[in-house]
């Protein structure tokens, strides 16, 4: 279940979730609208608040693996900026 559906069904507001999680209601509202993502710890707190109805994995961002254009292997995270500069120059 999505967080927005849970809040509507149970008649909670983003303020209720924010008070439980210890963050601002604006941050929770951006997560509800799908414009922002929760950190791992915040997602776990929201999952506890919803008693498991909303899974933490649906609230966090999925990291995409960058692939090297020449060798087609995954690029380590620290080297991504360096490779991006090289690609944009060539």
N, CA, C and O of each residue as an XYZ file, in Angstrom:
360
protein
N       0.844     -1.177      0.000
C       0.000      0.000      0.000
C       0.891      1.243      0.000
O       1.945      1.270      0.636
N       0.456      2.239     -0.706
C       1.200      3.501     -0.756
C       0.869      4.335      0.484
O      -0.187      4.170      1.094
N       1.782      5.224      0.842
C       1.603      6.044      2.037
C       0.374      6.937      1.905
O      -0.365      7.120      2.872
N       0.153      7.486      0.729
C      -1.001      8.363      0.515
C      -2.308      7.602      0.752
O      -3.224      8.119      1.391
N      -2.390      6.375      0.236
C      -3.587      5.556      0.435
C      -3.797      5.239      1.904
O      -4.923      5.277      2.399
N      -2.702      4.921      2.609
C      -2.798      4.609      4.032
C      -3.328      5.803      4.823
O      -4.216      5.657      5.662
N      -2.776      6.986      4.548
C      -3.202      8.174      5.285
C      -4.683      8.477      5.047
O      -5.395      8.854      5.977
N      -5.143      8.315      3.818
C      -6.551      8.561      3.515
C      -7.449      7.523      4.176
O      -8.496      7.861      4.727
N      -7.037      6.261      4.119
C      -7.842      5.171      4.670
C      -7.971      5.283      6.182
O      -9.061      5.121      6.731
N      -6.850      5.562      6.857
C      -6.830      5.613      8.322
C      -7.126      7.008      8.876
O      -7.174      7.203     10.091
N      -7.322      7.973      7.979
C      -7.625      9.359      8.366
C      -6.522     10.006      9.213
O      -6.784     10.680     10.210
N      -5.303      9.779      8.783
C      -4.141     10.444      9.372
C      -3.711     11.567      8.436
O      -4.102     11.603      7.269
N      -2.903     12.481      8.963
C      -2.317     13.533      8.136
C      -0.799     13.376      8.159
O      -0.252     12.597      8.940
N      -0.146     14.114      7.308
C       1.323     14.064      7.293
C       1.889     14.581      8.616
O       3.001     14.216      8.998
N       1.146     15.412      9.301
C       1.596     15.921     10.608
C       1.691     14.791     11.637
O       2.624     14.768     12.440
N       0.734     13.853     11.623
C       0.786     12.724     12.549
C       2.046     11.891     12.324
O       2.738     11.523     13.273
N       2.328     11.604     11.070
C       3.503     10.806     10.727
C       4.772     11.572     11.090
O       5.718     10.991     11.621
N       4.796     12.867     10.807
C       5.974     13.695     11.080
C       6.275     13.747     12.574
O       7.437     13.662     12.972
N       5.248     13.884     13.402
C       5.460     13.919     14.849
C       6.020     12.595     15.347
O       6.893     12.579     16.215
N       5.531     11.493     14.811
C       6.026     10.176     15.216
C       7.479      9.982     14.772
O       8.301      9.464     15.528
N       7.786     10.398     13.551
C       9.113     10.165     12.978
C      10.134     11.220     13.388
O      11.337     10.989     13.262
N       9.684     12.363     13.872
C      10.613     13.407     14.287
C      11.150     14.244     13.144
O      12.281     14.725     13.206
N      10.350     14.424     12.097
C      10.743     15.263     10.959
C       9.641     16.288     10.707
O       8.608     16.274     11.377
N       9.864     17.171      9.747
C       8.873     18.203      9.468
C       7.717     17.636      8.642
O       7.915     16.724      7.840
N       6.513     18.174      8.838
C       5.358     17.735      8.043
C       5.550     17.992      6.547
O       4.996     17.267      5.720
N       6.325     19.010      6.196
C       6.574     19.323      4.789
C       7.362     18.190      4.131
O       7.085     17.818      2.990
N       8.336     17.648      4.848
C       9.125     16.549      4.297
C       8.243     15.318      4.054
O       8.353     14.670      3.014
N       7.378     15.003      5.006
C       6.461     13.873      4.837
C       5.506     14.139      3.682
O       5.185     13.222      2.926
N       5.048     15.373      3.535
C       4.129     15.710      2.443
C       4.786     15.530      1.081
O       4.129     15.105      0.131
N       6.080     15.850      0.972
C       6.768     15.642     -0.310
C       6.915     14.147     -0.619
O       6.866     13.742     -1.780
N       7.092     13.341      0.412
C       7.160     11.892      0.215
C       5.793     11.362     -0.206
O       5.701     10.510     -1.089
N       4.736     11.861      0.419
C       3.373     11.430      0.079
C       3.042     11.781     -1.365
O       2.424     10.983     -2.070
N       3.446     12.968     -1.810
C       3.176     13.389     -3.191
C       4.068     12.684     -4.208
O       3.796     12.738     -5.407
N       5.117     12.031     -3.750
C       6.028     11.343     -4.654
C       7.114     12.235     -5.197
O       7.805     11.855     -6.143
N       7.286     13.405     -4.630
C       8.312     14.341     -5.082
C       9.636     14.159     -4.347
O      10.669     14.664     -4.787
N       9.607     13.440     -3.231
C      10.819     13.228     -2.453
C      10.907     11.798     -1.984
O       9.972     11.015     -2.152
N      12.047     11.458     -1.390
C      12.266     10.105     -0.899
C      12.666     10.163      0.565
O      13.172     11.178      1.044
N      12.435      9.066      1.268
C      12.806      8.964      2.671
C      14.161      8.296      2.803
O      14.545      7.473      1.972
N      14.880      8.658      3.851
C      16.117      7.939      4.160
C      15.732      6.554      4.676
O      14.561      6.280      4.938
N      16.714      5.707      4.815
C      16.439      4.347      5.274
C      15.826      4.353      6.675
O      14.867      3.626      6.933
N      16.370      5.167      7.577
C      15.847      5.203      8.949
C      14.448      5.803      8.995
O      13.592      5.323      9.739
N      14.208      6.847      8.209
C      12.877      7.453      8.175
C      11.866      6.482      7.588
O      10.742      6.386      8.081
N      12.251      5.761      6.543
C      11.348      4.781      5.936
C      10.989      3.685      6.931
O       9.850      3.220      6.959
N      11.954      3.272      7.748
C      11.679      2.263      8.768
C      10.725      2.791      9.832
O       9.859      2.055     10.305
N      10.875      4.070     10.216
C       9.954      4.671     11.190
C       8.538      4.754     10.626
O       7.566      4.496     11.335
N       8.427      5.114      9.353
C       7.106      5.198      8.720
C       6.474      3.807      8.642
O       5.271      3.659      8.857
N       7.277      2.795      8.337
C       6.758      1.426      8.292
C       6.245      0.999      9.666
O       5.207      0.344      9.762
N       6.972      1.368     10.740
C       6.511      1.067     12.099
C       5.225      1.806     12.422
O       4.319      1.242     13.036
N       5.140      3.085     12.006
C       3.939      3.883     12.256
C       2.715      3.267     11.587
O       1.623      3.264     12.155
N       2.905      2.751     10.386
C       1.792      2.175      9.630
C       1.564      0.703      9.959
O       0.716      0.049      9.351
N       2.326      0.183     10.927
C       2.218     -1.223     11.354
C       2.436     -2.187     10.188
O       1.783     -3.227     10.098
N       3.365     -1.827      9.298
C       3.738     -2.699      8.193
C       2.873     -2.581      6.953
O       3.129     -3.266      5.962
N       1.852     -1.729      6.980
C       1.001     -1.563      5.797
C       1.745     -0.894      4.645
O       1.508     -1.211      3.480
N       2.641      0.026      4.972
C       3.471      0.691      3.961
C       4.891      0.183      4.154
O       5.470      0.366      5.224
N       5.452     -0.443      3.151
C       6.788     -1.027      3.248
C       7.858      0.045      3.076
O       7.703      0.966      2.273
N       8.936     -0.079      3.831
C      10.035      0.888      3.778
C      10.671      0.921      2.392
O      11.143      1.969      1.951
N      10.686     -0.211      1.707
C      11.331     -0.266      0.390
C      10.613      0.585     -0.655
O      11.221      0.975     -1.651
N       9.328      0.879     -0.442
C       8.591      1.710     -1.403
C       8.846      3.199     -1.183
O       8.484      4.018     -2.028
N       9.464      3.555     -0.065
C       9.666      4.965      0.271
C      11.074      5.467     -0.032
O      11.305      6.675     -0.079
N      12.012      4.549     -0.237
C      13.397      4.958     -0.479
C      13.703      4.976     -1.964
O      12.994      4.370     -2.767
N      14.754      5.669     -2.314
C      15.179      5.788     -3.712
C      15.993      4.568     -4.104
O      16.829      4.087     -3.339
N      15.741      4.086     -5.283
C      16.515      2.972     -5.820
C      17.711      3.545     -6.566
O      17.549      4.359     -7.476
N      18.900      3.126     -6.187
C      20.105      3.622     -6.851
C      20.344      2.841     -8.134
O      20.361      1.610     -8.144
N      20.528      3.588     -9.209
C      20.815      2.957    -10.486
C      22.319      2.797    -10.643
O      23.093      3.680    -10.273
N      22.719      1.667    -11.194
C      24.136      1.451    -11.442
C      24.512      2.120    -12.752
O      23.850      1.939    -13.773
N      25.584      2.893    -12.705
C      26.111      3.520    -13.911
C      27.008      2.518    -14.620
O      27.789      1.805    -13.989
N      26.886      2.476    -15.922
C      27.656      1.538    -16.730
C      28.671      2.308    -17.574
O      28.338      3.318    -18.194
N      29.915      1.820    -17.590
C      30.965      2.430    -18.403
C      30.618      2.245    -19.882
O      30.326      1.127    -20.307
N      30.645      3.326    -20.675
C      30.256      3.193    -22.084
C      31.236      2.380    -22.925
O      30.858      1.862    -23.976
N      32.474      2.260    -22.488
C      33.444      1.521    -23.296
C      33.528      0.040    -22.915
O      33.514     -0.821    -23.795
N      33.613     -0.264    -21.625
C      33.798     -1.664    -21.218
C      32.507     -2.311    -20.720
O      32.484     -3.520    -20.489
N      31.434     -1.539    -20.549
C      30.113     -2.041    -20.144
C      30.094     -2.660    -18.747
O      29.237     -3.495    -18.457
N      31.027     -2.263    -17.876
C      31.036     -2.746    -16.501
C      30.498     -1.651    -15.586
O      30.567     -0.472    -15.932
N      29.954     -2.028    -14.406
C      29.486     -1.015    -13.452
C      30.635     -0.137    -12.970
O      31.751     -0.611    -12.758
N      30.343      1.149    -12.803
C      31.340      2.110    -12.333
C      31.173      2.269    -10.828
O      30.052      2.478    -10.364
N      32.257      2.177    -10.042
C      32.145      2.428     -8.602
C      31.626      3.835     -8.338
O      31.906      4.753     -9.109
N      30.878      4.012     -7.263
C      30.205      5.282     -6.986
C      31.148      6.474     -6.925
O      30.782      7.557     -7.382
N      32.340      6.316     -6.379
C      33.262      7.442     -6.245
C      33.820      7.898     -7.584
O      34.268      9.038     -7.711
N      33.800      7.032     -8.575
C      34.382      7.376     -9.871
C      33.346      7.921    -10.846
O      33.718      8.334    -11.944
N      32.078      7.940    -10.499
C      31.028      8.353    -11.432
C      31.200      9.792    -11.901
O      31.044     10.086    -13.087
N      31.521     10.687    -10.974
C      31.686     12.092    -11.361
C      32.864     12.256    -12.309
O      32.796     13.022    -13.271
N      33.945     11.533    -12.033
C      35.131     11.605    -12.879
C      34.827     11.110    -14.285
O      35.217     11.751    -15.262
N      34.142      9.987    -14.403
C      33.797      9.422    -15.706
C      32.818     10.326    -16.433
O      32.898     10.476    -17.652
N      31.892     10.931    -15.695
C      30.933     11.840    -16.330
C      31.656     13.027    -16.943
O      31.272     13.492    -18.016
N      32.691     13.527    -16.289
C      33.464     14.646    -16.847
C      34.204     14.225    -18.093
O      34.277     14.984    -19.059
N      34.752     13.026    -18.085
C      35.487     12.530    -19.247
C      34.548     12.360    -20.433
O      34.891     12.725    -21.558
N      33.368     11.809    -20.185
C      32.397     11.564    -21.257
C      31.908     12.880    -21.860
O      31.733     12.988    -23.074
N      31.686     13.891    -20.993
C      31.174     15.166    -21.505
C      32.240     15.918    -22.318
O      31.890     16.709    -23.194
N      33.510     15.690    -22.047
C      34.594     16.360    -22.765
C      34.761     15.746    -24.158
O      35.013     16.452    -25.134
N      34.616     14.422    -24.233
C      34.848     13.739    -25.514
C      33.647     13.803    -26.418
O      33.683     13.276    -27.530
